[in-house]
């Protein structure tokens, strides 16, 4: 991956994977906590 044109710079080291996944799970929960405004328009 260090010399790959696309994968190298985008690779997340495994030692950082847990923190990244915890952050992504938290972001997912926040985005799903409230209904979409689009679903309420026209009611």
C-alpha positions in Angstrom: 0.0 0.0 0.0 2.8 2.4 0.6 3.5 2.6 -3.2 0.0 2.1 -4.4 -1.4 5.1 -6.3 -4.8 5.0 -4.5 -4.6 2.7 -1.5 -1.5 3.9 0.2 -2.4 7.5 1.2 -6.0 6.4 2.1 -5.1 3.4 4.3 -6.0 3.7 8.0 -3.4 2.0 10.2 -5.0 -0.9 12.2 -3.9 0.8 15.4 -6.3 3.7 14.7 -9.2 1.5 13.4 -11.0 1.1 16.7 -11.1 4.9 17.3 -12.3 5.5 13.7 -15.1 2.9 14.0 -16.2 4.3 17.3 -16.4 7.8 15.7 -18.3 6.5 12.7 -20.8 4.7 14.9 -21.3 7.9 17.0 -21.9 9.9 13.8 -24.3 7.3 12.5 -26.3 7.5 15.8 -26.4 11.3 15.7 -27.6 11.4 12.1 -30.4 8.9 12.8 -31.5 10.5 16.1 -33.9 12.9 14.5 -36.3 12.4 11.6 -35.4 13.9 8.2 -36.8 17.3 7.6 -37.8 16.2 4.1 -40.2 13.6 5.6 -42.0 16.4 7.6 -42.5 18.9 4.7 -46.1 18.9 3.4 -47.6 17.4 6.6 
